[in-house]
């Protein structure tokens, strides 16, 4: 709901990351959901980490807003990452999630994402940047920024293409009316 809620969630994320020996590689907090890319460092299932994080945050949220019941709808979705390509794609997907909320040039300034640490000098102590960094080598922040930029440009081209070539009934009627004039 507000800045304090997001700060509390990040505080719990950091705390439970340590308690469950997982590594947070990427995160993004959105107004009604969140995305995490988490590396499992032990045999303990990620579900224990997520369940504890969700329960602690739901208890805080329900108490603060004087509500009862579950906070999160349905079960969390976990995907096992089997390829480097999917890992990189997923990090980019998570980091570009706020594009719907902010201007594309300001996505790196979005406060509730690990992206800032990937493309600026700002780094959070609980995010494991080394995992993604290892795929980009020297000047990894600049290379990662280019990796993101390519996706943004691709999305813009697709959106423009859809607008230009969309054939809604209104456009079809307008075209057919002009034809008969």
Order of alpha helices (4+ residues) and beta strands (2+ residues): alpha-beta-beta-alpha-alpha-alpha-alpha-alpha-alpha
